[in-house]
């Protein structure tokens, strides 16, 4: 009984027939396929796997070589001194857009291994010490581009490979490293190879000879150890190249082809499960097509005959529906056949009954519409397709000052003021022709007070699926609104005139950053020629708060600002020091606005910079003063535990300076001090610190210099001081220097301890007859600290 009920559905019968055909075809194809030989497919599969491994290894070699070459080319273009390299690092890295397409992260690293610039900045690696990283040590030691071993990066512990190239100054001295990071996880070309499929379930694997997985197409593992229990992989780590049959981790037989790479000590392994690789794809496909065609030729006539028998009741149903539509048949349609056909007949009968009910309710709805419009506060007019009025409500009668009896069958356009009539008629015709809503503002003649009134008019089409029946028009008196708008425009013009003469830049932007208002001063700040409205404020100007660049999102999501000191750089290259004020209007709404007030703050900042410079420099020699020197010494002491080469403190105490002042005068003494200051600055590196500590005493800090080099430098300075002479009044004036040196040790408790040692050296030099260099050794490091 259940089976008979199931076959009562035409759909079920058709499905059963299709299933039988598919089962028969599949059976024939399966039997035929089992008789085919698979010997030829085995060799083809091995060749295919080997070809894929070779192609992928070659392509990966090419991509790494291209990135290595591009990175090294860019690094060679950075030829400049170390100070310029560090100061322009951010600009240099932003300008190299070619590298941004090749690498997930780009870094500039100074000679000491500190990251000085990065892209993108969201990685927040600037200032990080990478001197212990293998890629930095290799690039700085061998002074050649290198591709690193995979490592876990400091940014979210992501695995990566670094391509690093050394950067040299004009004298080919090493000044830093340009690095490009390639993440092993995420959207990059490594993931691209991991997603390569051989057949349906075959995959690629990339690993280093040291046994670290870089990409695994089946498991997705990265930085995992290579499965050394597999003999092919174990041989690959020792340099093997070739194709063998082996087993994967699940114990299934596979074909594995290994190809070693040229650029790096990596290898590519292409793996294809033997069960899939040996499937007779080509022959089975051909056999399946021919067998399926034969089955269709035999079964198609039979299926056609069966379906005709099944669909015969539909013809009877169609005849009865046509008779009901023409009115010949009043009884409901009734046919035999499948359950679906009977269901269609029942639905048709239901629809016909509902149509009769709908026609009966149309009169009720029209009456409801008439009563609703009677009490509406706005004018409502119904017209036919020619524009003749069929109905108006009392509000429209009051608006026009004419009764409904007088308006009946008159043309709607006759009430429009003549100069506006042509435009109104075209809009009404367009609404009727395109079946769309038309909206406009026109002047109407009102007989009530014998004057023109402004009206906001909206017209919509009354239509059926077949044709348009007319229009419905809603009319609203907006004369008073326009008067208010005019008053508001006058007030706005007055406000704009006031803002136009202000020195401060005032502009208003929307939530997307588009400028909705800007006075002349604001446009000058933005470097815009003429009107800057409708431009994007954040594209015209770059606003920086110290090292941080403030974006559209920062201002939109932040609170109101009052007196924020920022730097504004416009598209024309002009830079302004700005005192910025921000006010949010309608915050959080779709029509939110932001009002910016920009005041030029350059004079105040220049005064602050002057005072800051004077606070840290000696006014006579232009060298750092004692306070700034002490701060530099404290900084250098904090870095001492991480330095492989010791930093050196040099104290210089001039000999016989008082006689120069007494006999030659203070002006001569000042001239001698300035020349000595120039001598000291010219003798040291740009990274070294030179200061006048007071009177005739000077100090020099030599970071990561080493005692031997520092002693040679001090001896040159001593000789230079001795050789410096000033002629005045037929006499020659000069001085010598007693110089004390000491190393900065991790065990030093503070700057006083180091200063005391260097000072002791200068005293010893004076006691030995002056004009000498004395080295005071640092105390031995704390044994506990060394062990830790």
Secondary structure, DSSP 8 states (H G I E B T S, - for coil): -HHHHHTTSHHHHHHHHHHHHHHHHHHHHHHHHHTS--HHHHHHHHHHHHHHHHHHHHHHHHHHHHHHHHHHHHHHTT-S-HHHHHHTHHHHHHH-HHHHHH-SEEEEEETTSBEEEEESGGG--TT-B-TTSHHHHHHHHH-S-EE---EE-SSTT-EEEEEEEEEE-TT--EEEEEEEEEESSSSSHHHHHHT-EETTTEEEEEEETTSBEEEETTT---S-B--TTSHHHHHHTTT--EEEEEE-TTS-EEEEEEEE-SSSSEEEEEEEEHHHHTS-HHHHHHHHHHHHHHHHHHHHHHHHHHHHHHHHHHHHHHHHHHHHHHTS--S-----S-HHHHHHHHHHHHHHHHHHHHHHHHHHHHHHHHHHHHT-SSEEEEE-TTSBEEEE-HHHHHHHT--HHHHTTSBGGGGB-HHHHHHHHHHHHHHHHHT--EEEEEEEEETTTTEEEEEEEEEEEEE-SS-EEEEEEEEEE-HHHHHHHHHHHHHHHHHHHHHHT-SSEEEEEETT-BEEEE-HHHHHHHT-SS--TTSBHHHHEEEEETTEEE-HHHHHHS--EEEEEEEEEETTS-EEEEEEEEEEESTTSTT-EEEEEEEE-HHHHHHHHHHHHHHHB-TTT-SB-HHHHHHHHHHHHHHGGG-SS--EEEEEEEESHHHIIIII-HHHHHHHHHHHHHHHHHHS-TTSEEEEEETTEEEEEETT--HHHHHHHHHHHHHHHHH--EEETTEEE--EEEEEEEE--TT--SHHHHHHHHHHHHHHHHHTTSSEEEE-------HHHHH-
